[in-house]
Amino acid sequence: MKKTNKIIYSIIFICIMSCDSYIDIVPDNVATFDLVFNNRANAKKFFYTLYGYLPHFSDVNSNIGLVGGDEVWTHQTWDGMRLSIGEQSKANPIYNLWGNGGRLEPHVALRDCNIFLNRISDVRDMTEDEKTRWIAEVKFLKAYYHFYLLKMYGPIPIIDENIEVSEDVISVRIERDGVDDVVDYIVSVLDEAIENLPPRITLEGEELGRATKPIAAMLKAKVLAFSASPLVNGNSVYSSWTNNAGTPYINQTYDANKWTLAADACREAIDLAHEAGNNLYKFSTAYNLSEETITKMNLRGAITDRWNNEIIWGQANPTTNTIQNNSFARIDDEFSGSSSGQVNSYYSIPLHMAEIFYSKNGVPIEEDNSYDYSSRFDLKTGDEANKFYVKQGYETIGLHLDRESRFYASLAGDGILSYDVNNEADDTSLFVVDAKNGGMAGYLNERQFNQTGYWPKKLVHYKSAIGNNSFTAENYSWPVYRLADLYLLYAECLNEVSGPVAEVFQYVDDVRERSGLDGVQASWTASSNNPTKPSTKEGLREIIHQERSIELAFEGHRFWDLRRWFKAHVLLNSTSMRGWSYEKATAETFYNQVEYGVTEFSIRDYFWPIAEDDILANPNLDQAFGW
């Protein structure tokens, strides 16, 4: 790698206008650190603050992936919504994690990680084994924070050490490192961490959420998959984005071996996850439920069953109460009026995301030989064949019938049935979502309503419920990394290496089978108007990309996937966010499409701009491409 950068003890990328201001800003923290690392109890507090810098993955204001793309639309003015409609700026960047953005800043986290690594040896009342584990965990966190910045800003300075208080102003005027250098650094730190991390958490009551070998290995796989992907692997769009020596920050030569490295890392992570007891989640119940309901709950439970075995890395704090409240479709007419107002219900899914899910035959609806695609928006009535998915006799549309189970597990929508705690023992009398104006799930007031007519049901635990003027959320650990994600990532990488070989299909098919679908080859042969699609690398790539968008929908992954695939400027540029007419009360009037907004995305939006003040403060720091 080109160089090792350092970071100042007290603050990163401060606005240095003169030597005097620099001296004023930087305090002498040595005495404080002497106290922190004087004993295990104080060091432990400092250690846990390093986890506290992690994003709040279930919070739309902390995890930009949840609402910053095209999966969710709402009338709320969250930063993610502003980003999705093209309001990013270099004067005041949205979701600014570079300078003093007022959020949990990765640069501050990196500073504190380096302080910890430099001083943990001073603690005397700890065993060497415990120190070794803590050091490994902090190296994992250090790698994670670098990767988080890399995904956002592209080439970033590698922050390997801290700047001493005695160093001069010029020392903090550091420049970006090339993407390949940053990736190599992150991988090297993760390799060191994996060696000394525990294979699994044994003290679950105290330590769930802390780093393990499978977590660090999956992070490594994601880093290498990012490095291999079109965004930064030989992308000529960025040929003019160079450092002071004229070297492009993004390598201009495509390197196929990067996919091999990524596939190998995925395979290592899968093996470690299996050894730790991770497997694809399957719903279990004491009640005699239909196969259709159980299959739906296989996916919902993989998200909402607290600390289930599919979760490789979960986060329990903050709680999921808010995202469940925003995603909850009102279904129980016993609690109307003021009780209905206990949930906001405004987390809306645009129509194109409802169309991404497959037909019941496991292929895209526009490819299915037997699916009436041209009439998908026509009024239809719930029938016997769909009785566990759509209420029989309910007037809905063709789009809601004859779909795969992940459609019904992931979405609540007009006419769609919802398995919940009130009917836990009997899935023959489930509540139905009535999304029309005047319906239980419909428009409540100018703030608490769903614009599009679809809710992300998969994010709501089936035991969460509205009561008498109350909402009780059954909180769960947010699945930061889960096994299905890793399986599909491995299939993607291996397909790029070897094309459509048996092992690629195996890992995609395992995910599909959990949701009641036949394998890719069988499904496309039997039901697709493009039956040879899985037989080529390009065709299978398209299938795997859609599988990821379906399986991982609304979990914040598509936002980043579209970027690394270099598809965002196509799929998110002037894209209409459509839904149904929430103000209308009848099926005939409700099922008219309305455009509620448009996403905007150009080439420059792949990487975040750095605030102009930070650029002025550091002449060695280049602005992001296109800004």
C-alpha positions in Angstrom: 0.0 0.0 0.0 1.1 3.5 -0.7 1.5 4.8 2.8 0.3 4.6 6.4 -1.7 7.6 7.6 -2.2 8.7 11.1 -5.1 10.4 12.8 -5.0 13.0 15.5 -6.0 12.0 19.0 -8.8 14.5 19.6 -10.5 15.0 16.2 -10.2 14.0 12.6 -10.0 16.3 9.6 -10.5 19.4 11.7 -10.8 22.7 9.9 -7.2 23.9 10.3 -7.0 27.5 9.4 -3.7 28.3 11.2 -1.1 26.8 13.5 -2.6 28.7 16.4 -6.1 27.2 15.9 -4.5 23.8 15.6 -2.8 24.2 18.9 -6.0 25.4 20.6 -8.1 22.5 19.3 -5.8 19.7 20.3 -5.7 18.9 24.0 -3.3 16.8 25.9 -5.2 13.6 26.6 -2.4 11.5 28.1 -3.6 11.9 31.7 -7.1 10.8 30.7 -5.8 7.8 28.9 -3.7 6.8 31.9 -6.9 6.6 33.9 -8.8 4.8 31.2 -6.2 2.1 30.9 -5.3 1.9 34.6 -7.6 -1.1 35.2 -9.8 -3.5 33.4 -13.1 -1.9 34.5 -12.2 1.4 32.9 -10.7 -0.2 29.8 -13.9 -2.3 29.4 -16.0 0.9 29.3 -13.7 2.4 26.6 -13.8 -0.9 24.7 -17.6 -1.0 24.6 -17.7 2.6 23.3 -15.9 1.4 20.2 -19.0 -0.8 19.4 -21.2 2.2 20.2 -19.9 4.0 17.0 -21.5 1.4 14.8 -24.5 2.6 12.8 -27.9 1.9 14.3 -28.8 -0.5 11.6 -32.6 -0.5 12.2 -32.8 3.3 12.3 -33.6 5.2 9.0 -31.6 8.2 10.3 -28.5 6.1 10.9 -28.6 3.4 8.2 -28.8 5.3 4.9 -29.4 2.0 3.1 -32.9 1.7 4.4 -34.5 4.7 2.7 -31.8 6.2 0.5 -32.5 4.2 -2.6 -35.7 2.9 -4.3 -37.1 0.3 -1.9 -39.0 2.7 0.3 -41.0 5.9 -0.3 -42.7 8.1 2.3 -43.9 11.6 2.8 -41.4 12.0 5.7 -38.4 14.3 5.1 -35.7 11.9 6.3 -32.2 12.5 5.1 -32.4 9.3 3.1 -35.4 10.5 1.3 -33.7 13.8 0.4 -30.7 11.8 -0.8 -32.9 9.6 -3.1 -34.4 12.6 -4.8 -31.1 14.1 -5.7 -30.6 16.8 -3.0 -27.0 15.9 -2.2 -24.6 18.8 -2.1 -21.0 19.6 -1.3 -21.9 22.7 0.6 -23.7 20.7 3.2 -23.5 17.0 2.4 -26.5 14.8 3.4 -25.5 12.1 5.8 -22.0 13.6 6.3 -19.7 11.1 8.0 -16.5 12.8 6.9 -16.1 15.9 9.1 -18.2 17.2 11.9 -21.5 15.8 10.6 -23.1 15.4 14.0 -23.5 11.7 13.6 -21.6 8.6 14.9 -18.5 9.4 13.0 -16.3 6.5 11.7 -13.2 8.8 11.9 -13.7 9.3 15.6 -14.2 5.6 16.0 -10.9 4.9 14.2 -9.1 7.4 16.4 -10.4 5.6 19.5 -9.7 2.2 18.0 -6.1 3.2 17.6 -5.9 4.6 21.1 -7.2 1.3 22.4 -4.7 -0.7 20.5 -1.8 1.5 21.6 -2.8 1.4 25.3 -4.4 -1.9 26.1 -1.1 -3.4 27.0 -1.0 -1.0 30.0 -3.9 -2.7 31.7 -2.5 -5.0 34.4 -5.5 -6.8 35.9 -6.4 -8.7 32.7 -5.3 -12.0 31.3 -3.4 -12.1 28.1 -6.1 -14.3 26.5 -8.7 -11.6 27.2 -6.5 -8.9 25.9 -5.9 -10.9 22.8 -9.6 -11.3 22.2 -10.3 -7.6 22.8 -7.5 -6.6 20.4 -9.0 -8.9 17.7 -12.4 -7.3 18.2 -11.1 -3.8 17.9 -9.2 -4.7 14.7 -12.5 -6.0 13.4 -14.2 -2.7 14.2 -11.3 -0.8 12.7 -11.7 -2.8 9.5 -15.5 -2.2 9.5 -15.2 1.6 9.9 -12.7 1.7 7.1 -15.0 -0.3 4.9 -18.0 1.9 5.8 -16.1 5.0 4.7 -14.8 3.2 1.6 -18.3 2.3 0.4 -19.4 5.9 0.9 -16.4 7.9 -0.2 -14.4 5.5 -2.4 -10.7 6.2 -2.0 -10.1 7.3 1.6 -7.0 7.9 3.7 -5.9 4.7 5.6 -6.0 5.6 9.3 -3.5 3.1 10.8 -2.0 5.2 13.6 -2.8 8.4 15.5 -0.9 11.6 15.2 0.9 12.6 18.4 -0.1 15.9 20.0 3.4 17.3 19.3 3.2 16.9 15.5 2.7 19.9 13.2 -0.2 21.1 11.1 1.1 19.6 7.9 0.9 16.1 9.4 -2.9 16.2 9.4 -3.2 17.3 5.8 -3.4 13.7 4.5 -4.6 12.6 1.1 -6.7 9.7 -0.2 -5.3 6.2 -0.7 -6.2 4.2 -3.8 -9.2 1.9 -3.5 -7.0 -1.2 -4.0 -4.7 -0.1 -1.2 -7.6 0.5 1.2 -9.0 -2.9 0.4 -5.6 -4.6 0.9 -5.3 -2.8 4.3 -8.8 -3.8 5.5 -8.3 -7.4 4.5 -4.9 -7.6 6.3 -6.5 -6.2 9.5 -9.3 -8.7 9.2 -6.9 -11.6 8.7 -5.2 -10.6 12.0 -8.6 -10.3 13.7 -10.0 -13.6 12.5 -7.1 -15.6 13.9 -7.9 -14.5 17.5 -11.7 -14.1 17.5 -13.9 -16.7 19.1 -15.7 -19.1 16.8 -19.0 -18.3 18.4 -20.5 -16.4 21.4 -20.9 -18.6 24.5 -22.0 -16.0 27.0 -25.1 -15.1 25.0 -26.7 -13.0 27.7 -23.7 -10.7 27.8 -21.9 -10.8 24.5 -24.3 -11.3 21.6 -23.5 -8.8 18.9 -19.7 -8.8 19.6 -17.4 -9.9 16.8 -16.7 -13.6 16.1 -14.7 -15.4 13.4 -17.8 -15.8 11.1 -18.7 -12.1 11.4 -15.2 -11.0 10.5 -14.9 -13.5 7.7 -18.2 -12.3 6.2 -17.0 -8.7 6.4 -13.9 -9.8 4.6 -16.0 -11.5 1.9 -18.1 -8.3 1.5 -14.9 -6.1 1.2 -13.5 -8.4 -1.5 -16.8 -8.6 -3.4 -16.9 -4.8 -3.4 -13.4 -4.7 -4.7 -14.3 -7.2 -7.5 -17.5 -5.5 -8.6 -17.8 -3.2 -11.6 -17.9 0.1 -9.6 -14.2 -0.1 -8.7 -12.8 -3.0 -10.8 -11.4 -1.4 -14.0 -14.1 1.3 -14.2 -12.9 3.7 -16.9 -15.4 6.3 -15.9 -13.0 7.3 -13.1 -9.8 7.4 -15.2 -9.4 11.1 -14.6 -9.8 10.9 -10.8 -6.2 10.8 -9.9 -3.8 11.6 -7.0 -1.2 14.3 -7.2 1.1 11.9 -9.0 -1.5 11.3 -11.7 -2.3 7.7 -10.5 -6.0 6.9 -10.7 -7.6 6.2 -7.4 -9.6 3.4 -9.0 -7.5 0.8 -10.9 -8.1 1.1 -14.6 -7.3 -2.5 -15.4 -10.1 -5.1 -14.8 -8.8 -7.9 -12.6 -10.8 -11.2 -12.8 -8.7 -12.6 -10.0 -10.5 -10.3 -7.6 -13.7 -12.4 -8.0 -11.6 -15.5 -7.1 -10.4 -13.9 -3.9 -14.0 -12.8 -3.1 -15.4 -16.3 -3.8 -12.7 -17.9 -1.6 -13.4 -15.5 1.2 -17.2 -16.3 0.9 -16.4 -20.0 1.1 -14.2 -19.4 4.2 -17.0 -17.4 5.8 -19.6 -20.1 5.0 -17.5 -22.8 6.5 -16.9 -20.8 9.7 -20.6 -20.0 9.9 -21.6 -23.6 9.6 -19.1 -24.6 12.2 -20.6 -22.0 14.5 -24.1 -23.5 14.0 -25.5 -21.0 11.6 -28.1 -22.4 9.2 -31.0 -21.1 7.1 -34.0 -20.4 9.4 -37.0 -22.6 9.4 -40.2 -21.6 11.3 -41.4 -24.0 14.0 -44.7 -23.9 15.8 -46.8 -26.0 18.0 -49.9 -25.2 16.0 -51.3 -27.0 13.0 -50.7 -24.4 10.3 -50.8 -24.7 6.5 -47.6 -25.3 4.6 -48.2 -21.9 2.9 -48.2 -20.0 6.2 -45.1 -21.9 7.5 -43.3 -21.2 4.3 -44.1 -17.5 4.6 -42.9 -17.4 8.2 -39.6 -19.0 7.2 -38.5 -15.7 5.7 -40.3 -13.4 8.3 -38.7 -15.4 11.1 -35.3 -15.2 9.6 -35.5 -11.4 10.1 -37.6 -11.1 13.3 -37.0 -14.3 15.4 -34.6 -12.8 17.9 -31.0 -14.1 17.6 -32.1 -17.1 15.4 -29.4 -19.3 13.9 -29.5 -17.7 10.5 -28.1 -14.4 12.0 -24.4 -14.3 11.7 -24.2 -10.7 13.1 -27.1 -9.1 14.9 -27.7 -5.8 16.7 -30.2 -5.6 19.6 -29.7 -1.9 20.5 -31.3 0.3 19.6 -34.6 -1.6 19.5 -36.6 -2.2 16.4 -39.7 -0.6 18.0 -39.6 2.5 15.7 -39.1 0.7 12.4 -41.9 -1.8 13.3 -44.2 1.1 14.2 -43.5 2.7 10.8 -43.9 -0.6 8.9 -47.0 -1.8 10.7 -50.2 -2.2 8.6 -53.3 -1.8 10.8 -55.4 -5.0 10.5 -57.3 -5.5 13.7 -60.6 -3.6 13.5 -61.2 -4.1 17.3 -58.7 -1.3 17.8 -59.7 1.6 15.6 -59.9 5.3 16.3 -57.3 6.6 18.7 -55.8 3.1 19.0 -55.0 3.1 15.3 -53.0 6.2 15.8 -50.5 4.3 18.0 -48.7 3.3 14.8 -47.4 5.6 12.1 -47.7 3.1 9.3 -46.0 5.4 6.7 -43.1 3.2 5.6 -44.3 2.7 2.1 -43.0 0.3 -0.6 -43.2 1.5 -4.2 -45.0 -0.5 -6.8 -41.9 -1.5 -8.8 -40.6 -3.3 -5.7 -43.8 -5.3 -5.5 -43.2 -6.3 -9.1 -39.7 -7.5 -8.5 -40.8 -10.6 -6.6 -41.3 -13.8 -8.7 -44.5 -15.6 -9.7 -45.5 -18.8 -7.8 -43.4 -20.6 -10.4 -40.2 -19.0 -9.2 -39.4 -16.8 -12.3 -39.9 -13.1 -13.0 -43.6 -12.3 -13.6 -42.7 -10.8 -17.0 -41.0 -14.1 -18.0 -43.6 -16.5 -16.7 -45.3 -18.4 -19.5 -48.5 -18.9 -17.5 -48.7 -15.6 -15.7 -51.0 -13.0 -17.2 -48.5 -10.1 -17.0 -50.4 -7.7 -19.3 -53.5 -8.0 -17.0 -51.6 -7.8 -13.7 -53.3 -4.5 -12.7 -56.8 -5.6 -13.6 -59.3 -6.2 -10.8 -59.4 -9.9 -9.6 -61.0 -11.7 -6.8 -59.2 -13.8 -4.1 -59.8 -17.4 -4.9 -59.4 -20.9 -3.4 -55.9 -21.4 -4.9 -54.6 -18.3 -3.0 -56.7 -18.6 0.1 -53.7 -18.6 2.5 -52.3 -15.5 0.8 -55.3 -13.3 -0.3 -58.7 -13.2 1.4 -61.2 -15.3 -0.6 -63.8 -13.1 -2.3 -61.8 -9.9 -1.7 -61.6 -7.6 -4.7 -57.9 -7.0 -5.4 -55.7 -7.1 -8.5 -53.9 -9.8 -10.5 -50.5 -8.6 -9.2 -51.5 -9.9 -5.7 -52.4 -13.4 -6.9 -50.2 -16.4 -7.8 -46.9 -14.9 -6.5 -44.1 -16.6 -4.6 -44.2 -16.9 -0.9 -41.6 -14.2 -0.3 -44.0 -11.7 -1.9 -46.6 -12.4 0.8 -44.0 -12.8 3.6 -42.3 -9.5 2.7 -45.3 -7.3 1.8 -48.6 -6.3 3.3 -51.0 -4.9 0.7 -54.7 -4.6 -0.1 -56.4 -7.9 0.2 -53.3 -9.7 1.4 -53.6 -11.8 4.6 -51.4 -11.3 7.6 -50.4 -14.0 10.1 -50.3 -12.4 13.5 -50.5 -13.1 17.2 -54.3 -12.7 17.3 -54.7 -15.7 15.0 -51.5 -17.6 15.9 -53.3 -21.0 16.3 -55.5 -20.7 13.3 -54.4 -19.5 9.9 -57.8 -20.1 8.3 -59.2 -16.8 9.8 -56.4 -14.3 9.3 -56.8 -10.6 9.3 -56.8 -9.0 5.9 -55.2 -5.7 4.9 -57.8 -3.2 3.7 -55.6 -0.4 2.3 -58.3 1.7 0.8 -59.5 5.0 2.3 -61.9 4.1 5.0 -60.3 0.6 5.4 -58.6 -0.4 8.6 -55.1 0.0 7.1 -56.0 3.0 5.0 -55.5 6.8 5.3 -55.8 7.9 9.0 -54.6 11.5 8.9 -52.2 13.8 7.0 -49.2 12.3 8.8 -50.1 8.7 9.6 -50.8 7.0 6.3 -49.1 4.8 3.7 -48.7 6.4 0.3 -48.2 3.5 -2.0 -50.5 0.8 -0.5 -47.7 -1.6 0.4 -45.9 -2.1 3.8 -42.7 -4.1 4.5 -44.4 -6.8 6.6 -41.1 -8.8 6.9 -39.8 -6.1 9.3 -42.7 -6.6 11.7 -42.7 -9.4 14.2 -45.9 -11.4 14.0 -46.4 -10.9 17.8 -46.2 -7.1 17.5 -49.7 -5.7 17.9 -51.9 -2.7 18.5 -53.8 -2.7 21.8 -56.1 -0.3 23.5 -54.4 3.0 22.8 -51.0 1.2 22.7 -48.6 -0.5 20.4 -46.5 -3.3 21.7 -43.5 -4.3 19.5 -41.9 -7.7 19.9 -38.4 -6.5 19.6 -35.8 -8.5 17.7 -32.1 -8.3 16.9 -31.6 -6.6 13.6 -29.9 -9.0 11.1 -26.8 -7.1 10.0 -25.4 -10.2 8.4 -27.4 -13.4 7.8 -26.6 -16.6 6.1 -28.9 -16.2 3.1 -27.0 -13.0 2.2 -23.7 -14.9 2.4 -25.0 -17.8 0.3 -26.1 -15.4 -2.5 -22.9 -13.4 -2.3 -20.9 -16.6 -2.8 -23.1 -17.7 -5.7 -22.6 -14.2 -7.3 -18.8 -14.3 -6.9 -18.4 -18.0 -8.0 -20.5 -17.3 -11.1 -18.1 -14.5 -12.1 -15.2 -17.0 -11.7 -16.6 -20.1 -13.2 -20.0 -19.4 -14.8 -23.1 -21.5 -14.2 -21.5 -24.5 -12.4 -23.4 -26.8 -10.0 -22.1 -25.1 -6.8 -23.5 -21.7 -7.9 -26.9 -23.2 -8.4 -26.6 -25.1 -5.1 -26.4 -21.9 -2.9 -29.0 -20.0 -4.8 -31.4 -23.0 -4.7 -30.9 -23.5 -1.0 -32.3 -20.0 -0.4 -35.1 -20.6 -2.9 -36.0 -23.9 -1.4 -36.5 -22.4 2.0 -39.3 -20.3 0.5 -40.9 -23.2 -1.4 -39.5 -22.6 -4.8 -37.9 -25.2 -7.2 -34.3 -24.7 -8.2 -33.3 -22.1 -10.8 -32.7 -24.5 -13.7 -35.9 -26.4 -13.1 -38.0 -23.2 -12.7 -36.6 -21.6 -15.9 -37.0 -24.7 -17.9 -40.6 -25.3 -16.9 -41.9 -21.8 -16.7 -39.8 -19.1 -18.3 -40.1 -17.7 -21.8 -36.3 -17.5 -21.7 -35.4 -21.0 -20.6 -31.7 -20.8 -21.4 -31.1 -17.7 -19.3 -29.4 -19.6 -16.4 -27.0 -21.4 -18.8 -24.8 -18.3 -19.3 -22.8 -16.3 -16.9 -24.6 -13.1 -17.9 -28.0 -14.6 -17.6 -27.3 -16.2 -14.2 -25.7 -12.9 -13.0 -29.1 -11.2 -13.7 -30.9 -14.0 -11.8 -28.6 -13.8 -8.8 -28.9 -10.0 -8.7 -32.7 -10.3 -8.6 -32.5 -13.0 -6.0 -30.6 -10.7 -3.8 -33.1 -7.9 -4.3 -36.0 -10.3 -3.4 -34.5 -12.2 -0.5 -32.8 -9.2 1.1 -35.6 -6.6 0.3 -36.0 -3.7 2.7 -33.0 -4.8 4.9 -30.7 -2.0 3.5 -28.6 -4.2 1.1 -30.1 -3.2 -2.3 -28.9 0.4 -1.8 -25.3 -0.8 -1.7 -25.7 -3.6 -4.2 -26.9 -1.3 -7.0 -23.8 0.9 -6.4 -21.2 -1.8 -6.5 -22.9 -3.4 -9.6 -22.7 0.1 -11.2 -26.4 -0.1 -11.9 -27.6 2.8 -9.7 -27.3 5.5 -12.4 -29.6 3.4 -14.6 -32.1 2.1 -12.2 -32.3 5.1 -9.9 -32.1 7.9 -12.4 -35.5 9.6 -12.9 -37.3 6.5 -11.6 -40.9 6.9 -10.8 -42.0 6.0 -7.3 -45.5 4.8 -8.0 -48.3 3.5 -5.8 -52.0 3.2 -5.5 -54.5 6.1 -4.8 -54.6 6.1 -1.0 -57.3 8.7 -0.9 -59.8 6.5 -2.8 -62.3 4.2 -1.1 -63.3 1.7 -3.8 -61.3 -0.9 -5.7 -62.1 0.8 -9.0 -60.7 4.1 -7.8 -58.0 2.9 -5.4 -56.2 0.8 -8.1 -55.1 3.8 -10.2 -51.4 4.4 -10.3 -50.1 7.7 -8.8 -46.5 9.0 -9.0 -45.5 10.1 -5.6 -42.0 11.2 -6.5 -39.0 10.5 -8.6 -35.5 9.3 -7.6 -32.5 11.0 -9.1 -29.0 9.5 -9.4 -26.1 10.5 -11.6 -22.5 9.2 -11.9 -21.3 11.6 -9.3 -23.7 10.2 -6.7 -21.8 6.9 -6.4 -19.4 8.5 -3.9 -20.2 11.1 -1.3 -18.9 14.7 -1.6 -16.7 16.0 1.1 -17.8 19.3 2.6 -16.2 22.3 1.0 -14.9 23.5 4.3 -13.0 20.3 4.8 -11.5 20.6 1.3 -10.4 24.2 2.0 -8.8 23.1 5.3 -6.8 20.3 3.6 -5.3 21.2 0.2 -4.1 17.6 -0.2 -7.6 16.2 -0.1 -9.3 15.8 -3.5 -13.0 16.3 -3.9 -15.1 13.3 -4.9 -15.5 12.6 -8.6 -18.0 14.8 -10.3 -18.3 17.2 -7.4 
